[in-house]
Amino acid sequence: MDRSAVILQARMGSRRLPGKVLAQLGSRSILEHCVSRLTTCGLPIIVATTDRPEDDAIEREARRLGTQVFRGDEQDVLARFLAAAHAFDLTHIVRATADNPFVDPDGPRRVLDLGRRVQADHVVECGLPVGAAVEAVSVEALRLARTLITDPYDREHVTSFVRRDTRFRALRAVAPGHIRRPGLRLTVDTQEDLDFLRSVFVIMGVKEQMPTLAAVIRAAEGLLVRAVATARTQQGA
């Protein structure tokens, strides 16, 4: 029987922007934006954080949002995902990360459905804005990968070995055309990223409603166009 859930990877200890997943975007934390958007796909949401004391704050926020929580190894993220899959008896995982407040809410169903149709071990969509995509992977493939991996990099990045090794069937699907913007950055990795997404949020005038990814793209692209025009005007002054 197919048992799927979204596992949302989150921790406070970001190298470039510590605590970013609980940073505010409007009236909500980035983690809350992620959970709200992913919840619409109809799958259970499990926030997978580390067992470090600093991530108690993530557990509290996740519990407040009504999601399940799993805590595990900080560096061996693959082991954390597999332990979560075992704890919740999952056969398939949609992997998402909690620094993507404008993740595509329709993405989990698309990648899962495609994976089922073609019996793929892993599916990810290409062409979405950076920070909008999720990936689907079978727990069976992750278990096999764990026995084959020798590089710690592949334990930290969960699906990198499955995506790279020819013993697995990994598909790179093309994202829907109306939201295909590979050059647009909608993730939060730095303070500059966070400032940009806060500006996008203000432009949309969003309060409690959840904007579509297409609406976010329009707002972000409009902001970038205006920034370029302003820079050119200043250069010509």
Buried (B, 14 or more C-beta within 10 A) or exposed (E): EEEBBBBBBBBBEBEEBEBBBBBEBBEBBBBBBBBBBBBEBEBBBBBBBBEBEBBEBBBEBBEEBEBBBBBBBBEBBBBBBBBBBEEBEBEBBBBBBBBBBBBBBBBBBBBBEBBBEEEBBBBBBEBBBBBBBBBBBBBEBBEBBBEEBEEEEBBEEBBBBBBEBEEBBBBEBEBBEEBBBEEBBBBBBEEEBBEBBBBBBEBBEBEEEBBBBEBBBBBBBEBBEEEEEEEEEEEEE
